[in-house]
């Protein structure tokens, strides 16, 4: 059983850490970030004073944080993780952050003699609770092999894509595809509904053809039933598309449809909808059409 540090016990991190506990691993966290849920404490979670102390105490440190600045602060800020590392330890960042910054974070961690893996996930809160996350990893084969038993407790589709940073690139690509598919489904259902067709039956028909997808199945249903309680918030998808657009600018790549979809998310945020599920993007198109899918 591993001695694991886990920083970032939020909507995703809590069930992920619980799976590790349930498998018999000793899990600790730091007071630095979000307060842990009582269920983790009742199940044996230990709490130390700082990320540095957590790194000194544990062999493997897992991060599940909102964005690049938080990861940088936890790793390299005052009493950060890096100051408690020594050869043989492993840092696993399961946050979704900048691929470019990830390469620099990995370099600095490796200078301590520790290993680093970026392993962002897809599957949302449901996937975290069901231990069915897709995990996209970047790092050495040896580090991946060491982390794999833990990944298997949290996810199902687990892939070592390449070296550090490649996991984050894959997650950015995933978020582009998800966002643009949500946008396409939104357009289709707004058009069908305003034309007088029953959007539920349109969706049912499309599910039997080449347009079928998991996103049409789940998020198309959300759009029709108006159930926008967040599984994955618009604000978080905005963050991920910002990472895509920033990386594209650095690399000299054009992402025109990503940019236009981001503008629709921005419209939602401007209308107070940043806390909705990302399927709520349909509301931006509904306002333009002056028609609600129903």
N, C-alpha and C positions, 0 to 999 in steps of 0.2 A: 504494500500500500504506500502511495506517495504522500508526502507532506506538501500540501498545495496552498499557495497564497492566491486569493481571488479579489481583485479590486474592480468594482463596478457592479454592484448587486442591485440592479434595477429590474425593469420588466423582463429583460432577456437574461441577465446575469443570475437572478435569483433561482429560476428553475434549473439553469445549467449547473450552478453550484450544488443544488440539492441532489441532482443526479450523481455528482461526484461523491457527496456524502453518503448517499444510499448504497453506493458500491463499496463503502468502507474506507474511503480516503479521508484523511485528516485535513479539513479546510479551515483556513484562517483568513481574516481580512484586516484592513487598516482603517483607522478612524479618519483618514484623510478625505475620503469621498462619501458617497451616499450611505446613510445609516442602513444596516441590514434588517431584513424582515425577521420578525420574532420566530418564524418557523425554522429559520436557519440556526438561530441561537439555540432554540430548544433541541435542535438535532446535533448540537455539539460545536457550532461555529465559535472559533476563538477570535478575539479582537486585539490587535496590537496598536501602538501609538502612531506609527508612520509607515510609509512605503519602504523606507530603508530598513526599519525593524522587521517588516514582513519578509523582505528579501533575505535578511540574515537568518531568519527563523526557518524558512521553507526552502525546498529544493526546486520547485517549479512555481513560477508566478504567472498567473493568467490575468489579462486585462480585458475588460468589456466596457469601454467608455464611449461617450457620445461623439467625440471629434478629435482631430489632430492636436489642438492645443491642450486638451485634457491629458492625452497620452504623453505628450512632451513634458508636461508639468509633473505627472506622476513618476515618470522615468528619471527626469533630469533636474527637477526643481529642488527646493530645499528639502533635505531628508528624503530624496527620491530613491527609487528602486536601485538605480545604478550604483549608489554609494554603499549598498549592502550586498552587492554581487561578488562572487569569487568563482574561480574556475570550477566547471562542472554543473553550474546552475543553468536553468532553462527559463527564458521569458517567452510567453506565448501571448501575442496581441490578437485578440479576437474581435477588436473594434473594427469599424469601417472608417479608414482614414486615408490620408494622401499617400499614394504609392511612392512618390518621390521622397517625401519626408521619411517614409518607412525605411527606405534604403539607408538613410543617414542614421536613424535610430538603431538599426541592426548593426551598423559599423561600430557605433559607440559601445553597444552592449558587448559585442564580440571582443572589443579591446580589453574587457575585464576577464576574458577567458570563459565567459558564459556563452550559451547558444541563444539564438533568437529565431522565432517563427512568427510570421504574420499569417493569421488564419481567420479572416473574416467569414461571416456566416450568412446564409440566406434561409428564410423559412419563417421569420417573424416569431411572435410570442407563441403561436400555436406549435411551431416547430421546436422551440426551446422547451416547452412543457412536455411535448411528446418525444423528446430526444430524437427528432427526425431532421435536424438541421442539415443543410448542405454546407460543407466546410471546404474552403478553398485555401490551400496552404502554400506558403513560400518559405523555403529554408533548405538546409542540407538534408540529405537522406537520413543521416544518423539522428539528427534532431527530430525529424518527422517520425522516425520509427519509435523514438522514445515517447513522443506525444500521442502516437496513434491509439494506444489503449484508452487514454482519456478522451480523445475525440470520439471514439466508438461509444462512449457513455452518453455523449451529447448529440450525436448526429448519425446519419446513415450514408449519405453520398459524400465521401471524404477523398479529396484528390490533392496530391502534391503536384502543383503546377510547375514549379521551378524554384529559383532562389528567392531570397527575401525581396519583397515588393511585388512579386508576381501574383501572390494571393490577392493583394489589394487591387491590382490591375484587373484581375478576373472579377472581383466584386463590383468594381466600377462598370465593367462590361455588362454584368448581370443587371445592375440598376438602370442602365440605359435601356436594355431590352424590356424590362418590366415597365418602366415609365412610358416608353413609346407604345407598348401594347395596351396599357391602360388608356392612353390618349386615343388610340385607334378604336377601342371598344366604346369609349365615350362618344366619339364622333358617330359611330354606327348606330348606337342606341338613341342618341338625340335625333338623328335624321329619321330613323324608323318610327320613333314615337311621334314626331311632329308630322310625319306623313300620314298618321292615323293608324299605323300597325300596332298591335299589342307587343310591347317590347319583351315581355316574358316569353311569348311564343316565338318571337324572332330569335331570341337567345337560344331557346330550345332547339330550333331548327339549325342554327349555326353550330351548336355543339355536336351535331351529327356529320359535319362536313370538315373541309380542310382548314376552316377558320377556328376550329375547336382548340382550346387551350385551357390550362389550369386557371389562368387569369380571367378568361371569359367565364369559366365555371364559377369562380368565387367572387370576383370583383364585379362581373356583370350582374350577378345576383344582388350584390350590395347596392349597386346603382338603382336597380329596379325596386328593391324593397326599402331603399333609403336608410340603410343601416351603416352609418359612417363612424361608429365607435371605432377607435383606432386599434388595428392590429399593428400597422406601421404608419406612423404619422406623416402627413404632408411635409412638416418641417424637417423631418429626417431625410425624406427623399430629396427635398431641396438641397440639403447638405451634400448628399451623394452626387447629385447632378452638378453641383458646384465643383466637387472634386474632379468629375469627368471633364468639365469645361476648363478648369485650371490646368489639368494635365494635358489636355488637347492644345491649349495655348503654348505651353512649354515645349511640346513636341512638334508644333506646327501642323496640327491635324484639324480639319474642319468637321464639326458636329452640328450641322444646321438643325436637324430635327430634335436633337437633345436640347438645343438652345430654345427652340420654340415651345417645347414641352415645359421647360423650366419657366418660361413666361406665364404659362397657364397656372403652374403651381404658385408663382408670384402673385397672380391675380387672386387666387384663393386666399393666400396669406393676407393680402391687402383687404380682403373682405372678412377677416377674422376667422378664417377656416384652417389655419396652420395646424391645429390640433386634431383635425379630422383624419380618418384613414385616407391613404393616398388614392383610393378609389373615388374620393370626393373631388378629384380633379374634374369630374363630369360637371360639377357646379359652375365652373368657369365657362364651359361651352354652353351650358343651359342659359346662363345670363346673356351670352352673345345672341343666342337663338330666341330669347324670351319665351322659353318653353322648358318645362321640367319633365324628365323621363318619369313616366308613371303608368 
